[in-house]
Amino acid sequence: MSNVEIKAGANVNLGGVSTTTKSVAIEQPAVNVSISRVGTSDAHFVFAQEQNAEEWAIEHNMNKNPSVTIVDSGENVVFAEIEYLDLNNLIIRFNGGNSGKAYLN
């Protein structure tokens, strides 16, 4: 990130900025501005498995291999094997039956 110094009384025009300001800190006599790029939101998908199953087949249609966080019905994070079939489908495999949710991002 670059720092920009603006002298008191100076006229400043920032054009063509396509970011969203996340936070601004103002200190006297200088002004510090912190900007983070937000852009378009990333795709996400939540899959719910109501019945215990050793495999969860998920069609998410996100056109990517998403990161996956799995929680059981008690909202505890669990680990499993994940096989990406293509950019829109994956299978989660457990050692035994599990129900819960898969959060894909």
Backbone torsions as a table, in degrees:
resi	resn	phi	psi	omega
1	MET	NA	138.2	178.3
2	SER	-92.9	149.4	175.0
3	ASN	-96.6	142.0	177.5
4	VAL	-119.8	127.4	178.7
5	GLU	-107.6	126.9	179.4
6	ILE	-117.9	119.3	180.0
7	LYS	-75.3	146.8	179.1
8	ALA	-56.7	134.2	178.0
9	GLY	84.5	-2.5	-179.3
10	ALA	-80.6	145.0	173.8
11	ASN	-92.0	127.2	-176.7
12	VAL	-128.5	132.8	176.6
13	ASN	-125.1	116.0	177.1
14	LEU	-104.3	108.3	-178.5
15	GLY	-109.0	156.8	176.2
16	GLY	71.3	21.2	-179.6
17	VAL	-83.8	123.2	-178.5
18	SER	-116.8	38.0	177.8
19	THR	-120.5	166.5	178.2
20	THR	-111.4	133.4	179.3
21	THR	-72.3	125.3	178.9
22	LYS	-95.3	-40.9	178.3
23	SER	-151.3	150.8	177.1
24	VAL	-133.3	128.6	175.9
25	ALA	-114.3	129.0	-179.1
26	ILE	-114.6	122.9	177.5
27	GLU	-125.5	142.0	178.9
28	GLN	-90.9	136.8	1.4
29	PRO	-89.2	-6.6	-178.0
30	ALA	-89.7	160.3	175.7
31	VAL	-118.7	120.7	177.4
32	ASN	-105.2	129.1	-179.6
33	VAL	-121.6	126.7	177.5
34	SER	-109.2	122.6	-178.0
35	ILE	-122.8	132.6	174.2
36	SER	-118.1	143.8	179.3
37	ARG	-74.9	131.0	178.3
38	VAL	-106.2	-47.7	178.4
39	GLY	59.6	-157.4	179.0
40	THR	-79.9	150.5	-178.8
41	SER	-71.5	147.0	-179.5
42	ASP	-82.1	151.4	179.9
43	ALA	-68.6	144.3	174.7
44	HIS	-145.0	160.4	-175.6
45	PHE	-152.7	138.1	175.8
46	VAL	-116.9	125.5	179.1
47	PHE	-111.1	130.4	178.2
48	ALA	-112.3	127.2	176.5
49	GLN	-111.8	107.7	-174.7
50	GLU	-78.6	-37.3	-177.9
51	GLN	-101.1	147.3	176.0
52	ASN	-59.5	133.8	177.8
53	ALA	-152.1	147.1	177.7
54	GLU	-81.0	-22.7	176.9
55	GLU	-129.1	136.1	172.1
56	TRP	-115.1	114.9	175.9
57	ALA	-93.1	121.6	-174.3
58	ILE	-122.2	122.1	170.5
59	GLU	-102.8	107.5	-173.9
60	HIS	-104.9	-20.5	178.4
61	ASN	53.4	39.7	179.3
62	MET	-95.0	-6.0	-179.9
63	ASN	57.2	39.0	176.5
64	LYS	-165.4	168.6	172.2
65	ASN	-93.0	96.5	-173.2
66	PRO	-76.0	158.7	168.2
67	SER	-72.3	149.9	-174.7
68	VAL	-130.6	129.1	171.3
69	THR	-119.0	127.1	-176.2
70	ILE	-112.8	134.3	173.6
71	VAL	-126.9	145.8	177.3
72	ASP	-82.5	-177.2	-176.4
73	SER	-64.5	-16.2	175.9
74	GLY	-95.3	11.4	180.0
75	GLU	66.5	24.2	175.0
76	ASN	-91.0	134.6	178.4
77	VAL	-68.1	132.1	178.2
78	VAL	-125.8	158.7	-178.3
79	PHE	-114.5	144.1	-177.9
80	ALA	-154.7	169.5	175.3
81	GLU	-79.5	135.1	178.2
82	ILE	-120.2	125.4	176.8
83	GLU	-115.7	119.8	176.5
84	TYR	-85.8	114.2	179.8
85	LEU	-78.6	-40.3	175.4
86	ASP	-162.6	-167.9	-176.8
87	LEU	-73.2	-4.2	-177.4
88	ASN	-126.8	-1.6	-175.8
89	ASN	-141.4	143.8	174.7
90	LEU	-148.3	163.7	176.3
91	ILE	-126.2	134.0	172.9
92	ILE	-106.1	129.1	-179.2
93	ARG	-118.9	132.8	178.1
94	PHE	-113.3	162.6	174.2
95	ASN	-73.1	-25.6	177.9
96	GLY	-143.2	177.4	-179.0
97	GLY	-66.7	137.9	177.8
98	ASN	-139.4	148.3	169.2
99	SER	-125.0	158.4	-179.1
100	GLY	152.0	-144.2	-177.2
101	LYS	-135.5	153.0	171.6
102	ALA	-121.6	124.8	177.7
103	TYR	-101.6	118.7	-177.3
104	LEU	-111.4	134.8	-179.1
105	ASN	-143.4	NA	NA
